[in-house]
Amino acid sequence: MTGKRGRGMETGNARTDRLGILLEQFDKARDMARVRLAGLGDEEYLWEPVPGCWSIRRRGEATTPRAFGPGEWVLDLGAPDIPASEYAEVARQAAGGMSVAKIAEDWSVSVGRVEEVLGHTGEPEPDDAPVATIAWRLGHLHYQFAGSWEWSFGGRRQDPKLMVDFTPSAASALERFWVTLDRWRDSVASVTEEQLDTVGFSQYPYGSDPDDPYVGVLSGANLELIHHMAEIALLRDLWRAGLGGRDGRR
């Protein structure tokens, strides 16, 4: 079915072709996210449950070295590194033929750091990753999906880190985010079987997209949405349980 939109087999209303499975997974994750994010207020959106959280902050007030954004508010970002949770991915990249230099470029780290990861034996140490606010996680997802659309279906010119004007308003952030997700979903639905197998169909400049078949890029995008939304859901549960904010929360 090369070059055509392949529906594949259908069981009832469920598609069983590759694109259909990915779209259904995305739709379910998006629908669950809409429910879980209903009623999000600004205080909860910006809640920092522990010291040292990553969040969005006014320009000039960020404490992380690579905080970015085009406007008054920027998204925290620390120094580049390869977290322990990604050691297996680095090993897969090397096994797939990527050079150490290319992997280092992909992760924005030194060749020595990649060699250290590849030479690691035994269980990796737990990640020392910062806790991030709901605002940070939404902002992170927003610029990634906006950038992924631009570098797959758009002009492939805009820097993803300058495409989203981060905001302290939960309502505004969500309104813009749903528009971005809907545009992404509509464009992905038009992808052909040939494009699913095309290496470099996405030229997203941060990460390995240019070296991956597009079906893998789509799978990774779904995973990104699912795991960050799960983290947001947990933060909302903790907020409702009285662990932050006002009215006796701490």
Disulfide bonds with the S-S distance in Angstrom:
none
